[in-house]
């Protein structure tokens, strides 16, 4: 069959939930036997989010092939349980760089380069490339931003053209919008949605479906009004009330019949009956009352929780699996440097130090690692969190507070973390780190191999600096256990403390491979250790209905 395309646009306000809606829809279609891929179109001129501040963009989600992408791709992978590739995130910067490169080479034979057709043709090429690269039968394409943004216009024009190129029977537009609630009158207003649909129509796109997001219940009269004024079928107006449980969204869309409507429009029939047993058990587990374990997350960007989206979700995946609830104390590492919030960290059942870049707040993260080591508090360090765990241990072992990473002190006499050899001559910042999926050999008799229950794993990386092998023997002799190495033995990928209930640091980012119904083994082991610390009895739970033996450590 010809590839089918579903295009998601946003109206009224940004961050309305297009990404989650697209991800949930993808899950619905996968449950019906279709091969699904998802693509995010980002209108910014950056080539990718890799050089952007987390305050600007939130988390950078890394794929197997090393692509640095928008955090929505994390939603796609977690909900649909797929592994996406670099073709699944497109930016205005990538498009213009490609077109300008062709112009410089003379590929356009002296012609004038214009937005239409040259930019729009490149956008269309990249959209249709997804199906070829992934063998997807249905491609879901989310347009970042909001209708009316000048930056999004070339993308929307390209989608308008694609409907003509591919045929209306192969394309479907879903407009995700917001219904504001007026407290003074106690009513939801549809006018902003009507205006955003009118804006969409003005550029030649008529939505086939409207997903109306709201914090309050949407009654039948509003649905009828939206259908009338937005010129869509009443069946195609889908009210989506805000849910406290993110993973309930696919079930909510299933109840609305959105998948049947989409397949009907495409002239397709489901290949199998969707089986939501596993997902329903997962959602029911979320809604159950569970004992809480407290995790202190010590980061540099904690004001914006989206900067640690995958870390947060991975903690919740692990907690769900163990039958407990995770309460996260968001601790700014600079507060620790100023003597604030240390008592919260000391009282935590577990301490997690995630990745980051730059020298701000580094000593606060080192203090968090020291608190975990001396207080025997379970600790999980991710990327920079692993490196600073090594720095703190080296300072303790060597009795020298000058031990450091050369990222923060190029003149340190003890560079226990140093720039990777192949990074020394690199001057460009974007896309030049060690990125993507790499193998790691686990060492026998370690906490890490006990967590994974296998001898080799593949994990996603994003870093420039590494453990300095000149200190491998001395730190190992002092009690730093090297529990994971690259297959050639050259790179230290995982470290842990021998004399500690659970203090593990990974050079990679395990959070990128956690799934709601399949938590990452290291996160699960960490949360279990935190429960042991708190004296909480866990009841390991499998979403497929098989319960593991309760843990009474």
RADAUR-V283597 format. One line per field, one symbol per residue. ss: DSSP state (A for helix, B for strand, O for the rest). phi: phi as a letter, one per 30 degrees, with the letter a starting at -180 (. if undefined). burial: I if it has 9 or more other ideal C-beta (glycine too) atoms within 8 Angstrom, else O. A space follows every 10 residues. Layout:
ss->???
phi->???
burial->???
//
This chain:
ss->OOOBBBBBBB OOOOOOOAAA AAAAAAAAAA AOOOOBBBBB BBOOOOOOAA AOOAAAAOOO BBOOOOOBBO OAAAAAAAAA OOOOOAAABB BAAAAAAAAA AAAAAOOOOO OOOOAAAAAA AAAAAAAAAA AAAAOOOBBB BBBOOOOOOA AAAAAAAAAA AAAAAAOAAA BBBBBBBBOO BBOOOOBBOO AAAAAAAAAA AAOOOOOOBB BBBBOOOOOA AAAAAAAAAA OOOAAABBBB BOOOOAAAAA AAAAAAOAAA AAAAAAOOOO OOOOOOAAAA AAAAAAAOOO OBBBBBBBBO OOOOAAAAAA AAAAAAAAAA AAOOBBBBBB BBAAAAAOOO OAAAAAAOOB BBBOOOOOOO OAAAAAAAAA AAAAAOOBBB BBOAAAAAAA AAAAAAAAOO OOOBBOOOOO OOOOBBBBBO AAAOOOOOOO OOOBBBBBBB BBOOOOAAAA AAOOOBBBBB BBBOBBBOAA AAAAAAAOOB BBBBBOOOOO OBBBBBBOOO OOBBBBOOOA AAAOBOOBOO AAAAAAAAAA AAAAOOOBOO BOOOOOBOOO BOO
phi->.ddcbccccb bibdhdjddd dddddededd dcjcdcbbbc ccdddedade cddeddbidc cccedjdcbd ddddeedddd ibccbeddbb beeddddddd dddddidchi ddcbeccddd dddddddddd dddcidcbcc bccdibejdd ddeddddddd ddeddcjddc bbccccbbcd ccddcibdcc eededddddd ddcjccdcab ccdadbecdd dddddddddc hbdddcccdb decdceddee ddddddiddd ddddddicbd daddcceddd dddddddddb dccccdccbc bddcdddbed deddddedde dcibcccccd cddddddcic idddddddda bbcddlbidd iddddddddd ddddchcebb cchedddddd edddddddib ddeacddcbd cedbddbbdd edcdcdcddd icddbjdbdb dccdicdddd ddiacbbcbc caaccbeddd cdddddddjd ddcbbdedid cdcbbacdca dabbbcdccd ddcdbecadd eddddddddd ddddicdcbe bcddjccddd cce
burial->OOIIIIIIII IIOOOIIIII IIIIIIIIII IIOIIIIIII IIIIOIIIII OIOIOOIOII IIIOOIIIII IIIIIIIIII IIOIIIIIII IIIIIIIIII OIIOOOOIOO OOOOOOOIII OIIIOIIIII IOOIOIIIII IIIIIIIOIO OIIIIIIIII IIIOOIIOOI IIIIIIIIIO IIOOOOOIII OIIIOIIOII IOIOIOIIII IIIIOOOIOO OIIIIIIOII OIOOOIIIII IOOOOOIIII IIIIOOOIIO IIIOOIOOOI OOOIOIOIII IIIOIIOOOO OOIIIIIIII IIOIOIIIII IIIIIIIIII IIIIOIOIIO IIIIIIIOOO IIOIIIOIII IIIIIIOOOO IIIIIIIIII IIIOOOIIII IIIIIIIIII IIIIIIIOOI OOIIIIOOOO OIOIIIIIII OOIOOOOOOO IOIIIIIIOI IIIOOIIIIO IIOOOIIOII IIIIIIIIOO IIOOIIOOII IIIIIIOOOO IIIIIIIOOI OIIIIIIIII IIOIIIIOII IIIIIIIIII IIIIOIOIII IIIOOOOOOO IOO
//
